Amino acid sequence: MLTIARLFGKSPFSPLQSHMKKVGSCIKKLTEIFQEIENQNFEKIEALVAELSKLEHEADLTKNDIRNHLPRSLFLPIDRGQFLEILSIQDGIADKAEEIGNLLLLCPRNSLKVFTPTFQEFFKKNLETFWDTRQIIKEFDELLESSFGGAEAAKVKAMVDQTAYKEYQAEVLKTA
């Protein structure tokens, strides 16, 4: 007979947070790549893109491990499909970071010059949106402890609203 604890299973949020931390490492590395483009340090860029690819692979391994070990119990604190969707979105962020790095290596060096102020603002706003999203993922444990209600839920909802607005601002900059 299953014990109550086994019936409910362990929280899946810790592995999700671990994966998001690895995605964050990819974003940090991409930020370093853009800084080196500003410095016109092309040898360093190649090394950073290689490091980014390794970090993205580590994130993929974590993602696969989560998918392979996610319990199918009846009582996950979140719908399994929604959980896997969050994981896929996180994975997509790491994938896009790697793709951007690889595409930058394909560009002729003379085309990699200082970025326009609009692009820099766009990139910065996207970074802010990512780091806010990462913070929301970090809050999942507290949200679970509060049974997805009360002050913690209100706090996370406000964070989500703020992040959604930053995403909107980034979209506006993209079309500017």
N, C-alpha and C positions, 0 to 999 in steps of 0.2 A: 504494500500500500504506500502511496506517495505521501510524504510529509507535506505539510502546508507550504514550507519554504521551497521544496522542490517543485510543487505544483505551480507556484508563482514564478520561480526561476530567479536568476540574478538579473540585476538591471543591465540592459543592453547599452545604457548610455555611456558607461566608462569606456568600452571599446570605440564607440562612436566619437567620443572626445579625444581618444588617443589618435584615431585616424585624422580628426580635424587638426590636431597638433602637427601631424606630419604634412598635411596640406599647407598649414601655416609656414612650415619650413620651406616648402616649394615657393610660396609667395615671397618670403624673405629673400630667397636666392634670386628670384626674378627681379626684385627691387635692386639687388646688388648689380645684376646685369645691366639694368637701365642706368645705374650710376656710372658704371664703367663705360657705357656708350657715351655718356656726357664727357668722360675723361679721355675718350678715344683710345682706350687700352684694349686693343683687339685680342691680344694673346690671353689676357685675363678673362675676357668674355667667353672665349672657347672653353677655358677650364671651368668657368662658372656654369655654362650650359651643360657640360658633362656632369658636374655635381648635381645640377637640377634634375637631370635624367635619373640619376641614382636615387635621389630623394623621392621622385615620382614613383619609381619602381617600388621603393619601400612602402609608400602609401598604397600602392596596388596590392602588395602582399598583405598588408593589414586589412584592406577592404575584402580581399578574398577569404582571409581567415574569419572575419566577422560573418560574412555570408555563409560560410561553411559551418559555423558553430552557433548561429542564431537559433535559439530554442524555438520550437514550434508549439510551445505550450499554449494553452487556451488563454492564459492570463498575462500576456505581455502588457506593460504599462502604456504601450502605444501600438496602434495597428501595425502589423508586420509589414504590409505594403507601404505604409507611410514611412516607416523606419528605413526600409530599403531605398525608398525614393530620396530621403535625406542623404543616405550614404552615397547614392549615385550622383547627387548634386555635388557633394563634397568632392567625390572622385573626379567629376567633370572639371572642377576648378583646378585641381592638380594637373589634369591632362592638358587643359588650356595653357597653363603656365609653361609646361614643357613644350607644347607646340609653338608658343610665342618665342621661347628661347631658340628652338631649332630654326624657326623662320628667320630670326634675326641673323643667324649664322649664314643663311643663304643670300642675304642682302649684300650687294656690293659695299665694300667698306666706305667708299666715298659717299654713299647714300645714307649712312648712319651718322648723322650730324646731330647737333643740338636740337632737341625737340621744341616745338612751338609751345608758347605759354598755354594755349588751349589744350594741347595734348597733355602737358604736364599736370594741368588742373584735372583733366579727365582721369588720368592715371591715379593721381592722389585721391580723388573721390572714390574710385573703385577700390583702392587700398583701404580707405576708411570703412567702406561698406563691408569688405571682407572681414576686417578685424572686429567690427561690431557683430557680424554674424558669428564669428568664432566665439565671442563673449556670450552670445545667446546659447550656443551649444554648451558652453561651460556651465550655464545656469540650469541645465536639465536636471542635475541631481537634486538641487534645491526645489525645483519645480515638482519633481517626483515626491520628495519628502512632504511637500505641502498639498499633495493629492491634486496637483494641477489647479489649485484654487487659492484664494486669499491674496494677501499682499504680494507674495512671490509671483503669482500669476499676473497680477496687475503690473508689477515691475517688468516682467518679461514682455508683456504685451506692449508696454511703452517702448521698450527696446526694439521690438519688432517694428513698431510704427516709425520710429526714428530711422531705423535701418532701411525700411521701405522708401522713406523720403529721400535718403541719400542715394539709393539706387535710382530713383526718379531723376535726381539732380545729375547723376552720371549719364543717364540716357539723354538728357537735354544737352549735356556737353558733347556727347557723341555726334549729335546732329548739328552742332554749332560750326 
